[in-house]
């Protein structure tokens, strides 16, 4: 089957709960969409607000507190929120990449600490983090055992590749600017990572497919030969499709492929929404001309307007509501629909943090191709 770009768009939106909000528990919604980017504490909340009918932010906060969902460094060496039953296999699949990302980093090499010595600290750190510990606590614990080291210190590396998750610290979005860490409350898998890599790929296709090998490698940061080897072992459980350019795409049998003409309602996506970052070829959601404006060179991914399933502009919080900047002309009907979304978003933010992402507002003064701006009030 040859898929058009619009068919890919609708498939991804459907799997990401962006064709219509569904009534789901917070943890179940996280499982459905596989993983939520979590660099900014508010982003997982906005991701679920866009996807869950009647989303209760307190429910996600409770899910973090009870460990039903966890926040940890995983795919792309980036903070993600994932469901507790996905975490062990996701981490096992990523273990080699997480380890290599730090021990081969010039900052770690500059410490002059043998890798074996760093690895040997992990069992003691796991015991120490049976209760939440701050970065300062953990730096001190490491220094007491191996002495002072140049910045950034051994804990900087260990917190990335060790089995540690972020402990909720309070604040409006469960996590504040000063992180604390806990030992991951799961048995760490050992041995052959092959089954865990195959599990991660299946879960990725459930949430973001159809996709190419390059897409899978982009989402995970696994090397392409590793992805190919896993897919060879998955023969019979993954089938091939043809993409818009004739390239090979992969998907799971009987996966959702909606009618390309199904309507896609407007959405106001938060920063680093996974739907914008899960593919090497992002044109199914993000028009190539807009990509450098939305995904900045330093890695910031701006809050976006999604119109008819594609990025059509950006938004930010301002006095009086939500300012929307459209990159191209939008019909009045779409502006009315965006205004309704913006009013609901402003109400959602009001009791916690009305001015989310305020420190990223400087991007608006740096050449965004905004055709029309409107403040969409409550």
KAGICOR-V305550 format. One record per residue. N is the residue number from 1. RES is the residue in one letter. SS is DSSP state (H for helix, E for strand, L for the rest). Layout:
N/RES/SS + N/RES/SS
This chain:
1/X/L + 2/X/E + 3/X/L + 4/X/L + 5/X/H + 6/X/H + 7/X/H + 8/X/H + 9/X/H + 10/X/H + 11/X/H + 12/X/H + 13/X/H + 14/X/H + 15/X/H + 16/X/L + 17/X/L + 18/X/L + 19/X/L + 20/X/L + 21/X/L + 22/X/E + 23/X/L + 24/X/L + 25/X/L + 26/X/H + 27/X/H + 28/X/H + 29/X/H + 30/X/H + 31/X/H + 32/X/H + 33/X/H + 34/X/L + 35/X/L + 36/X/E + 37/X/E + 38/X/L + 39/X/L + 40/X/L + 41/X/H + 42/X/H + 43/X/H + 44/X/H + 45/X/H + 46/X/H + 47/X/H + 48/X/H + 49/X/H + 50/X/L + 51/X/L + 52/X/E + 53/X/L + 54/X/L + 55/X/L + 56/X/L + 57/X/H + 58/X/H + 59/X/H + 60/X/H + 61/X/H + 62/X/H + 63/X/H + 64/X/H + 65/X/H + 66/X/H + 67/X/L + 68/X/L + 69/X/E + 70/X/E + 71/X/E + 72/X/E + 73/X/E + 74/X/L + 75/X/H + 76/X/H + 77/X/H + 78/X/L + 79/X/E + 80/X/E + 81/X/E + 82/X/E + 83/X/E + 84/X/H + 85/X/H + 86/X/H + 87/X/H + 88/X/H + 89/X/H + 90/X/H + 91/X/H + 92/X/H + 93/X/H + 94/X/H + 95/X/H + 96/X/H + 97/X/H + 98/X/H + 99/X/H + 100/X/H + 101/X/H + 102/X/H + 103/X/H + 104/X/L + 105/X/L + 106/X/H + 107/X/H + 108/X/H + 109/X/H + 110/X/L + 111/X/L + 112/X/L + 113/X/L + 114/X/L + 115/X/H + 116/X/H + 117/X/H + 118/X/H + 119/X/H + 120/X/H + 121/X/L + 122/X/H + 123/X/H + 124/X/H + 125/X/H + 126/X/H + 127/X/H + 128/X/H + 129/X/L + 130/X/L + 131/X/L + 132/X/L + 133/X/E + 134/X/E + 135/X/H + 136/X/H + 137/X/H + 138/X/H + 139/X/H + 140/X/H + 141/X/H + 142/X/H + 143/X/H + 144/X/H + 145/X/H + 146/X/H + 147/X/L + 148/X/L + 149/X/L + 150/X/L + 151/X/L + 152/X/L + 153/X/L + 154/X/H + 155/X/H + 156/X/H + 157/X/H + 158/X/H + 159/X/H + 160/X/H + 161/X/H + 162/X/L + 163/X/L + 164/X/E + 165/X/E + 166/X/E + 167/X/E + 168/X/L + 169/X/L + 170/X/L + 171/X/L + 172/X/L + 173/X/L + 174/X/L + 175/X/L + 176/X/L + 177/X/L + 178/X/L + 179/X/L + 180/X/E + 181/X/E + 182/X/E + 183/X/E + 184/X/L + 185/X/L + 186/X/L + 187/X/L + 188/X/L + 189/X/L + 190/X/L + 191/X/L + 192/X/L + 193/X/L + 194/X/H + 195/X/H + 196/X/H + 197/X/H + 198/X/H + 199/X/H + 200/X/H + 201/X/H + 202/X/H + 203/X/H + 204/X/H + 205/X/H + 206/X/H + 207/X/H + 208/X/H + 209/X/L + 210/X/L + 211/X/E + 212/X/L + 213/X/H + 214/X/H + 215/X/H + 216/X/H + 217/X/H + 218/X/H + 219/X/H + 220/X/H + 221/X/L + 222/X/L + 223/X/L + 224/X/H + 225/X/H + 226/X/H + 227/X/H + 228/X/H + 229/X/H + 230/X/H + 231/X/H + 232/X/H + 233/X/H + 234/X/L + 235/X/E + 236/X/L + 237/X/L + 238/X/E + 239/X/E + 240/X/E + 241/X/E + 242/X/E + 243/X/L + 244/X/L + 245/X/L + 246/X/L + 247/X/L + 248/X/E + 249/X/E + 250/X/E + 251/X/E + 252/X/E + 253/X/L + 254/X/L + 255/X/L + 256/X/L + 257/X/L + 258/X/L + 259/X/L + 260/X/L + 261/X/L + 262/X/L + 263/X/L + 264/X/L + 265/X/L + 266/X/L + 267/X/E + 268/X/E + 269/X/E + 270/X/L + 271/X/L + 272/X/L + 273/X/L + 274/X/H + 275/X/H + 276/X/H + 277/X/L + 278/X/L + 279/X/L + 280/X/L + 281/X/L + 282/X/H + 283/X/H + 284/X/H + 285/X/L + 286/X/L + 287/X/L + 288/X/H + 289/X/H + 290/X/H + 291/X/H + 292/X/H + 293/X/H + 294/X/H + 295/X/E + 296/X/L + 297/X/L + 298/X/L + 299/X/L + 300/X/L + 301/X/E + 302/X/L + 303/X/L + 304/X/E + 305/X/E + 306/X/E + 307/X/E + 308/X/L + 309/X/L + 310/X/E + 311/X/E + 312/X/E + 313/X/E + 314/X/E + 315/X/E + 316/X/E + 317/X/E + 318/X/E + 319/X/L + 320/X/L + 321/X/E + 322/X/E + 323/X/E + 324/X/E + 325/X/E + 326/X/E + 327/X/L + 328/X/L + 329/X/L + 330/X/L + 331/X/L + 332/X/H + 333/X/H + 334/X/H + 335/X/H + 336/X/H + 337/X/H + 338/X/H + 339/X/H + 340/X/H + 341/X/H + 342/X/H + 343/X/H + 344/X/H + 345/X/H + 346/X/H + 347/X/H + 348/X/H + 349/X/H + 350/X/H + 351/X/L + 352/X/L + 353/X/L + 354/X/L + 355/X/L + 356/X/L + 357/X/L + 358/X/H + 359/X/H + 360/X/H + 361/X/H + 362/X/H + 363/X/H + 364/X/H + 365/X/H + 366/X/L + 367/X/L + 368/X/L + 369/X/L + 370/X/L + 371/X/L + 372/X/E + 373/X/E + 374/X/E + 375/X/E + 376/X/E + 377/X/L + 378/X/L
